[in-house]
Amino acid sequence: MAVRDRESLARRCVIGGTVLALTALTACGAGDGGDKADGAAGASCKPSSGKVTLDYWSWVPGMQKAVDLWNSENPDIQVKLKTTPSGNAGTYQNLSNALKAGKAPDLGQVEYDSLASFRLKEGLTDISSCPGVEEAGDKFVDWTWSQAEFGADGKDGVWAVPQDTGPMALFYRKDVYDKLGLKAPTTWDEYAEQARTLKKDGKYITHFSQTDPNWFTGLLWQNKATMFERDGDAWKVTVDRPESRQVADYWQKLIDDKLVATDLQGFSPALYKAWNSGEVVTWVSAAWGYSTIRDNAKSTAGKWAVAPMPQWQEGGQQAGNWGGSTTTVMSGTKHPAEAAKFALWLNTDAEALEILNREGGLYPAAKAGLDLPALKEPVDFYGKQKIFDVFAQASTGVDTNFTWGPTMTDTYRFLSDGTANTVAGKTTLGDVLKDTGAQSADSLRKQSLDVTE
């Protein structure tokens, strides 16, 4: 197969797939006897000789403790961790730059929604032939392994090892709610009414960040507002659709009425200060968010609780999903076998899973991780509530038909830029959806992908 043909095939094969789908992603045959679509380890993944040092980029809190455990047990394969910003806050751009410069780490943390983007850049290594990988699929929740395969029955390779998922719920200051005679809201209408009550008490119900497009996507997801659809061999961009508009109009109203804090960015010292002071009293977030509040609002220990996401219709049980990551072996690594070995261990070993849950708040993708004692126990910081019961229920209400596009990093950038203009009063979230949809379609076309109206 000619290089140009393989490059064209690679672009056609990066179809993104259906997130949380319980079946494998759509296959795209490589042709010519099964050549891989992307440059990768592919057919050969032989262990290196001698001692190996692997560079690994991750933003999971407490990851160093898991790495230290590995290093203590594997003197010939040492891992050097670099703690980085969350994906769209800097890591993805830095990874892209490093790939272009030929200086990428051996391993990187990449969320499910961005896997296709990195594969399109030929930034991932196919580890399907590395020792232990072929047998690992059954160890993970089905949909997460499908995300890693990018093809039916794994015939198109394995491009990542699943790490965690991000079912969403509502974190709220129970002490503040109790004082004002409020209960956890069951609908978004009730949430808006509570925002008005809290504003009179000098508090914001939440912050609206312009730097967390993944968060806003999670809100769209709850309302079954998928952003992309497959139309045969082409893509249909559906960012601007009625279900999305409902979400956008709702939050636009809260912004216009100054009921949410718009000067606080996610994962910022200013936000943490607002949590500690009680200026901001709820956060719609994923399971991993429990450690974010715990570690950055320590003065509020025992005052928070977790409830299901408010619903668009009374009695609904829908939830969004925010994040969830994989451990990828980046292209250019000289040690794919050792990198794959570490990635598998990190996301299946009982001690490692316990560390990542305890320190980083990860809700594991490994089936064994779902039986961690910590996921069944009361959590002191949350008033001894068994908060993971809420997230376990939320995970059953996540729409399994939500579809990622193959250039999500671009889509997120468009959405983030537009949100910044909304907060500045220059546009509305409804217009942002329209513009993001058009820009995303152009982005697909620039990658030689077919787009249908």
Stockholm file with secondary structure:
# STOCKHOLM 1.0

chainA/1-453         MAVRDRESLARRCVIGGTVLALTALTACGAGDGGDKADGAAGASCKPSSGKVTLDYWSWVPGMQKAVDLWNSENPDIQVKLKTTPSGNAGTYQNLSNALKAGKAPDLGQVEYDSLASFRLKEGLTDISSCPGVEEAGDKFVDWTWSQAEFGADGKDGVWAVPQDTGPMALFYRKDVYDKLGLKAPTTWDEYAEQARTLKKDGKYITHFSQTDPNWFTGLLWQNKATMFERDGDAWKVTVDRPESRQVADYWQKLIDDKLVATDLQGFSPALYKAWNSGEVVTWVSAAWGYSTIRDNAKSTAGKWAVAPMPQWQEGGQQAGNWGGSTTTVMSGTKHPAEAAKFALWLNTDAEALEILNREGGLYPAAKAGLDLPALKEPVDFYGKQKIFDVFAQASTGVDTNFTWGPTMTDTYRFLSDGTANTVAGKTTLGDVLKDTGAQSADSLRKQSLDVTE
#=GR chainA/1-453 SS CCHHHHHHHHHHHCCCCBTTCSSCCCCCCCCTTTCCSSSSSTTCCCCCSSCEEEEEEECCTTHHHHHHHHHHHCTTEEEEEEECCCGGGTHHHHHHHHHHHTCCCSEEEEEHHHHHHHHHTTCBCCCTTSTTTTTTGGGBCHHHHHHHHCSGGGTTCCCCEECEECBEEEEEEHHHHHHTTCCCCSBHHHHHHHHHHHHHTTCBSCBCCSSCHHHHHHHHHHTTCCSEEEETTEEEECSSSHHHHHHHHHHHHHHHTTCSBSSCCTTCHHHHHHHHHTSBCEEEEETTHHHHHHHHCGGGTTCEEEECCCBSSTTCCCBCBCCCEEEEEBTTCSCHHHHHHHHHHHHHCHHHHHHHHHHHCCEESBGGGGGCGGGGSCBGGGTTBCHHHHHHHHHTTBCTTCBCCTTHHHHHHHHHHHHHHHHTTSSCHHHHHHHHHHHHHHHHHHTTCCEEC
#=GC SS_cons         CCHHHHHHHHHHHCCCCBTTCSSCCCCCCCCTTTCCSSSSSTTCCCCCSSCEEEEEEECCTTHHHHHHHHHHHCTTEEEEEEECCCGGGTHHHHHHHHHHHTCCCSEEEEEHHHHHHHHHTTCBCCCTTSTTTTTTGGGBCHHHHHHHHCSGGGTTCCCCEECEECBEEEEEEHHHHHHTTCCCCSBHHHHHHHHHHHHHTTCBSCBCCSSCHHHHHHHHHHTTCCSEEEETTEEEECSSSHHHHHHHHHHHHHHHTTCSBSSCCTTCHHHHHHHHHTSBCEEEEETTHHHHHHHHCGGGTTCEEEECCCBSSTTCCCBCBCCCEEEEEBTTCSCHHHHHHHHHHHHHCHHHHHHHHHHHCCEESBGGGGGCGGGGSCBGGGTTBCHHHHHHHHHTTBCTTCBCCTTHHHHHHHHHHHHHHHHTTSSCHHHHHHHHHHHHHHHHHHTTCCEEC
//
